[in-house]
Amino acid sequence: MAGNVGSGTLWVFCGPSDTHLYSKSDKPMKPSPSFPRPAAAALLLMSLIWGYNWVVMKQVIRYADPFDFSAIRTLLGALSLFALLLLRRRPLKLIAARQTILLGLLQTAAFTALIQWALVAGGAGKTAVLVYTMPFWLVPLAAWRLGEHISPLQQAGTAVAAGGLLLILEPWAGHGSLASNLLALAGSLAWALATIVAKRLRQQHAVDVLTLTAWQMLFGALALCVVAALHPSRPIEPTPYFFGALAFNALLATGLAWLLWLYVLEHLPAAIAGLSALGIPAIGVLAGWLELGERPSNAELGGMLLIGAALLLVNLVPVLRRTGPPRS
């Protein structure tokens, strides 16, 4: 997310299956008794790309200001999505311009800038986990703004996540970057707010998910370009890694990963796909550990495990709704 988060360009995904944006024309998938191997392979490759991108985003700030890189990568990401639209012969028409612009400001501009800024002082894996606390902002927001019911399973998941968050922040230890942690949490809140906007937009308009994602990313990227132009920054160092990071974000984390995600959604129930893709922050933690030497402390590791368990609880809700017995 996603998304473009995570993910580098994970906007619509970037989290639990409840938070994806779908077109009203999308037909619900029936659960399959088997797990198709091509879909499983696509899901694994997509998770690896989006999970590893946390390391890429962390490393590239050695060569570029976080706002400059955010502006360039989202602009290239938007262009790659429009190219994908043309390739798949999907509609290009902009629908609900005001809501789409708001979505772009929240999901692409605010979210991308905040997580890239958080990575300046924060570890790739830790930032990824904190950003993926988004569902625990989303649950009360959805109850408030959308009137959605908070299930006991979601309440339990939120309580477990709060304990995990406390362990990750370690306020008693007096070390680490509090500012970085707060920026990551602000990014997760921006993501949750964007999800509310997306859900309301979906309720009011028939939209194509890929078209909407491309337009909101373009509007958000233009806003980031304005911020980057106004914000004083050091010159970009045109190193091979910098250009490689741009290519990774535009071609892999946006173009290829989005194709893989759409393929997964065509062959697996959305709830199962979203649940399985929760490996993305885990991959971010592992990649940061192996490549950057970001070994979590015992408290941080315990907190990450608690948040992972809480995400599992929250994401079980749509799975149980889909696979449970039919109502009479």
C-alpha positions as CSV (number, residue, x, y, z in Angstrom):
1,M,0.0,0.0,0.0
2,A,-0.1,0.3,-0.4
3,G,-0.7,0.3,-2.2
4,N,1.1,2.1,-2.6
5,V,2.4,1.5,0.9
6,G,3.8,0.1,1.4
7,S,4.4,-0.4,0.2
8,G,6.0,2.0,-2.5
9,T,2.7,2.4,-4.2
10,L,0.3,0.5,-2.2
11,W,-2.6,2.6,-1.9
12,V,-5.7,0.5,-2.2
13,F,-4.1,-2.5,-0.7
14,C,-1.8,-1.7,1.8
15,G,-3.9,-3.6,4.5
16,P,-6.8,-5.7,5.5
17,S,-9.3,-7.0,3.0
18,D,-12.1,-4.8,4.4
19,T,-10.1,-1.7,3.3
20,H,-9.7,-2.4,-0.4
21,L,-11.6,-0.4,-2.9
22,Y,-13.7,-2.3,-5.3
23,S,-15.9,-1.3,-8.2
24,K,-19.6,-1.8,-7.8
25,S,-19.4,-4.1,-10.8
26,D,-17.0,-6.4,-9.2
27,K,-18.6,-9.8,-8.5
28,P,-17.9,-11.5,-5.2
29,M,-15.7,-14.5,-5.5
30,K,-16.8,-17.8,-4.1
31,P,-14.3,-19.6,-1.8
32,S,-12.4,-22.2,-3.6
33,P,-11.6,-25.5,-1.9
34,S,-8.1,-25.3,-3.2
35,F,-5.5,-22.6,-3.3
36,P,-4.5,-22.1,-7.0
37,R,-0.8,-22.3,-7.4
38,P,-0.5,-19.5,-9.9
39,A,-2.5,-17.2,-7.6
40,A,-0.4,-18.3,-4.6
41,A,2.8,-17.5,-6.6
42,A,1.5,-14.1,-7.6
43,L,0.5,-13.3,-4.0
44,L,4.0,-14.3,-2.8
45,L,5.8,-12.2,-5.5
46,M,3.6,-9.2,-4.8
47,S,4.2,-9.5,-1.0
48,L,8.0,-9.7,-1.6
49,I,8.0,-6.6,-3.8
50,W,5.9,-4.5,-1.5
51,G,7.6,-5.8,1.7
52,Y,11.1,-5.3,0.3
53,N,10.2,-1.8,-0.9
54,W,10.4,-0.6,2.8
55,V,14.2,-1.2,2.6
56,V,14.4,0.5,-0.8
57,M,12.6,3.6,0.6
58,K,14.9,3.6,3.6
59,Q,18.1,3.3,1.6
60,V,17.3,5.9,-1.1
61,I,17.0,8.8,1.3
62,R,20.8,8.7,1.5
63,Y,20.7,10.2,-2.0
64,A,17.6,12.3,-2.1
65,D,15.4,14.4,0.2
66,P,12.4,12.4,1.3
67,F,10.0,14.9,-0.2
68,D,11.8,15.0,-3.5
69,F,11.9,11.2,-3.8
70,S,8.2,11.0,-2.7
71,A,7.2,13.4,-5.4
72,I,9.2,11.7,-8.2
73,R,8.3,8.2,-7.3
74,T,4.5,8.9,-7.0
75,L,4.5,10.8,-10.3
76,L,6.3,7.9,-12.0
77,G,3.9,5.5,-10.2
78,A,0.9,7.4,-11.5
79,L,2.2,7.3,-15.0
80,S,2.9,3.6,-14.8
81,L,-0.7,3.0,-13.6
82,F,-2.1,5.0,-16.5
83,A,0.1,2.9,-18.8
84,L,-1.4,-0.2,-17.1
85,L,-4.9,1.2,-17.7
86,L,-4.2,1.5,-21.5
87,L,-2.6,-1.9,-21.5
88,R,-5.7,-3.5,-19.9
89,R,-8.1,-1.3,-21.9
90,R,-9.7,0.0,-18.8
91,P,-11.7,3.3,-18.6
92,L,-9.8,6.5,-18.2
93,K,-12.7,8.8,-17.2
94,L,-12.4,10.7,-14.0
95,I,-15.4,10.1,-11.7
96,A,-16.2,12.2,-8.5
97,A,-13.3,14.6,-9.0
98,R,-13.6,16.4,-5.6
99,Q,-13.6,13.1,-3.7
100,T,-10.8,11.7,-5.8
101,I,-8.7,14.8,-5.2
102,L,-9.3,14.5,-1.4
103,L,-8.4,10.8,-1.7
104,G,-5.1,11.7,-3.5
105,L,-4.2,14.3,-0.9
106,L,-4.7,11.8,2.0
107,Q,-3.6,8.5,0.5
108,T,-0.8,9.6,-1.8
109,A,0.4,13.0,-0.7
110,A,0.0,12.8,3.2
111,F,0.6,9.1,3.5
112,T,3.6,8.9,1.3
113,A,5.3,12.0,2.7
114,L,4.7,10.9,6.3
115,I,6.1,7.4,5.9
116,Q,9.1,8.5,3.8
117,W,9.8,11.2,6.5
118,A,9.5,8.6,9.2
119,L,12.1,6.5,7.5
120,V,14.7,9.2,7.9
121,A,15.3,8.3,11.5
122,G,13.2,5.1,11.9
123,G,14.0,1.6,10.9
124,A,12.4,0.1,7.8
125,G,10.8,-2.9,9.6
126,K,9.6,-0.9,12.6
127,T,8.1,1.8,10.4
128,A,6.4,-0.8,8.3
129,V,4.8,-2.4,11.4
130,L,3.7,0.9,12.8
131,V,2.1,1.9,9.5
132,Y,0.2,-1.3,9.4
133,T,-1.6,-0.4,12.6
134,M,-4.0,1.3,10.2
135,P,-6.9,-1.1,10.8
136,F,-7.0,-0.1,14.4
137,W,-7.6,3.5,13.4
138,L,-10.0,2.3,10.8
139,V,-12.3,0.3,13.1
140,P,-13.5,3.3,15.3
141,L,-13.5,5.6,12.3
142,A,-15.7,3.2,10.3
143,A,-18.1,2.9,13.3
144,W,-18.2,6.7,13.6
145,R,-18.4,7.8,10.0
146,L,-20.0,4.7,8.3
147,G,-22.0,3.3,11.1
148,E,-20.3,-0.1,10.9
149,H,-20.6,-2.5,13.8
150,I,-17.4,-3.2,15.8
151,S,-17.4,-7.0,16.4
152,P,-16.0,-8.5,19.6
153,L,-13.2,-10.0,17.5
154,Q,-12.2,-6.5,16.3
155,Q,-12.4,-5.1,19.8
156,A,-10.1,-7.9,21.0
157,G,-7.7,-7.2,18.1
158,T,-7.6,-3.5,18.9
159,A,-6.8,-4.2,22.6
160,V,-4.0,-6.7,21.6
161,A,-2.6,-4.1,19.1
162,A,-2.5,-1.4,21.8
163,G,-0.3,-3.6,23.9
164,G,1.9,-4.4,21.0
165,L,2.2,-0.7,20.1
166,L,3.2,0.1,23.7
167,L,6.0,-2.5,23.5
168,I,7.3,-1.1,20.2
169,L,7.3,2.5,21.4
170,E,9.0,1.6,24.7
171,P,8.3,4.9,26.4
172,W,10.1,3.7,29.5
173,A,13.4,3.1,27.7
174,G,14.1,6.7,26.7
175,H,15.7,5.8,23.4
176,G,14.7,5.6,19.7
177,S,13.1,8.3,17.7
178,L,9.8,9.3,19.1
179,A,9.3,11.8,16.2
180,S,9.8,8.9,13.6
181,N,7.3,6.7,15.5
182,L,4.7,9.4,15.6
183,L,5.2,10.2,11.9
184,A,4.6,6.5,11.0
185,L,1.5,6.4,13.2
186,A,0.3,9.7,11.5
187,G,0.8,7.9,8.2
188,S,-1.3,5.0,9.3
189,L,-4.0,7.5,10.4
190,A,-3.9,9.2,7.0
191,W,-4.3,5.8,5.4
192,A,-7.3,5.1,7.5
193,L,-9.0,8.4,6.7
194,A,-8.3,7.8,3.0
195,T,-10.0,4.4,3.3
196,I,-13.1,6.1,4.8
197,V,-13.2,8.5,1.9
198,A,-12.7,5.6,-0.6
199,K,-15.6,3.6,1.0
200,R,-18.0,6.6,0.9
201,L,-17.0,7.2,-2.7
202,R,-17.6,3.6,-3.6
203,Q,-21.0,3.8,-2.0
204,Q,-22.0,6.8,-4.1
205,H,-20.4,6.0,-7.4
206,A,-19.6,3.0,-9.7
207,V,-15.9,3.2,-10.0
208,D,-13.1,1.1,-11.6
209,V,-10.5,0.4,-8.9
210,L,-7.5,0.8,-11.1
211,T,-8.8,4.0,-12.8
212,L,-9.5,5.6,-9.4
213,T,-6.1,4.6,-8.0
214,A,-4.3,6.1,-11.0
215,W,-6.2,9.4,-10.8
216,Q,-5.9,9.8,-7.0
217,M,-2.2,9.0,-7.3
218,L,-1.7,11.6,-10.0
219,F,-3.4,14.3,-7.8
220,G,-1.4,13.3,-4.8
221,A,1.8,13.3,-6.8
222,L,1.2,16.8,-8.1
223,A,0.6,18.0,-4.5
224,L,3.9,16.4,-3.5
225,C,5.6,18.1,-6.4
226,V,4.5,21.5,-5.0
227,V,5.7,20.5,-1.5
228,A,9.0,19.4,-2.8
229,A,9.5,22.6,-4.8
230,L,8.7,24.8,-1.8
231,H,10.7,22.7,0.8
232,P,14.4,23.5,0.9
233,S,16.4,20.3,0.2
234,R,19.8,19.1,-0.7
235,P,20.5,18.3,-4.4
236,I,19.7,14.8,-5.5
237,E,22.7,12.5,-6.0
238,P,22.1,10.8,-9.3
239,T,23.6,7.4,-8.2
240,P,22.7,4.0,-9.7
241,Y,20.9,3.2,-6.5
242,F,18.7,6.3,-6.8
243,F,17.6,5.4,-10.3
244,G,17.3,1.8,-9.4
245,A,14.9,2.8,-6.5
246,L,12.8,4.9,-8.9
247,A,12.6,2.0,-11.3
248,F,11.7,-0.4,-8.6
249,N,8.9,1.8,-7.4
250,A,7.5,2.8,-10.7
251,L,7.8,-0.6,-12.6
252,L,7.7,-3.2,-9.9
253,A,6.0,-1.8,-6.8
254,T,3.4,0.0,-8.9
255,G,3.0,-1.6,-12.3
256,L,3.9,-5.3,-11.8
257,A,2.7,-5.6,-8.2
258,W,-0.7,-4.0,-9.2
259,L,-1.1,-6.5,-12.0
260,L,-0.3,-9.3,-9.6
261,W,-2.8,-8.0,-7.0
262,L,-5.6,-7.8,-9.6
263,Y,-4.7,-11.3,-10.8
264,V,-4.9,-12.5,-7.2
265,L,-8.3,-10.9,-6.7
266,E,-9.6,-12.6,-9.8
267,H,-8.6,-16.0,-8.6
268,L,-9.0,-15.8,-4.8
269,P,-11.7,-14.5,-2.5
270,A,-10.8,-10.9,-1.5
271,A,-10.9,-11.7,2.2
272,I,-8.5,-14.6,1.9
273,A,-6.2,-12.6,-0.4
274,G,-6.1,-9.7,2.1
275,L,-5.5,-12.0,5.0
276,S,-2.6,-13.7,3.2
277,A,-1.0,-10.5,2.2
278,L,-0.4,-9.5,5.8
279,G,3.0,-11.0,5.3
280,I,4.1,-7.7,3.8
281,P,5.1,-6.0,7.0
282,A,6.8,-9.2,8.2
283,I,8.8,-9.2,5.0
284,G,9.7,-5.6,5.7
285,V,10.9,-6.5,9.2
286,L,13.0,-9.4,8.0
287,A,14.5,-7.5,5.0
288,G,15.5,-4.6,7.4
289,W,17.0,-7.1,9.8
290,L,19.0,-9.0,7.1
291,E,20.1,-6.1,4.9
292,L,20.2,-3.1,7.2
293,G,21.1,-4.8,10.5
294,E,17.9,-3.5,12.1
295,R,17.6,-6.2,14.8
296,P,14.5,-5.5,16.9
297,S,14.9,-5.4,20.6
298,N,13.0,-8.1,22.7
299,A,10.3,-5.6,23.5
300,E,10.0,-4.5,19.8
301,L,9.9,-8.0,18.6
302,G,7.2,-8.9,21.2
303,G,5.2,-5.8,20.1
304,M,5.5,-6.7,16.4
305,L,4.2,-10.2,17.2
306,L,1.3,-8.8,19.2
307,I,0.4,-6.5,16.3
308,G,0.6,-9.3,13.9
309,A,-1.7,-11.4,16.0
310,A,-4.1,-8.5,16.3
311,L,-4.1,-8.0,12.5
312,L,-4.9,-11.6,12.2
313,L,-7.9,-11.3,14.5
314,V,-9.3,-8.2,12.8
315,N,-8.9,-9.8,9.3
316,L,-10.6,-12.9,10.4
317,V,-13.9,-11.0,10.5
318,P,-14.4,-10.7,6.7
319,V,-13.0,-14.3,6.3
320,L,-15.6,-15.6,8.7
321,R,-18.3,-13.6,7.1
322,R,-17.5,-15.0,3.7
323,T,-16.9,-18.6,4.7
324,G,-19.5,-18.9,7.5
325,P,-22.8,-20.7,7.1
326,P,-25.4,-19.0,4.8
327,R,-28.1,-17.1,6.5
328,S,-31.6,-18.6,6.3
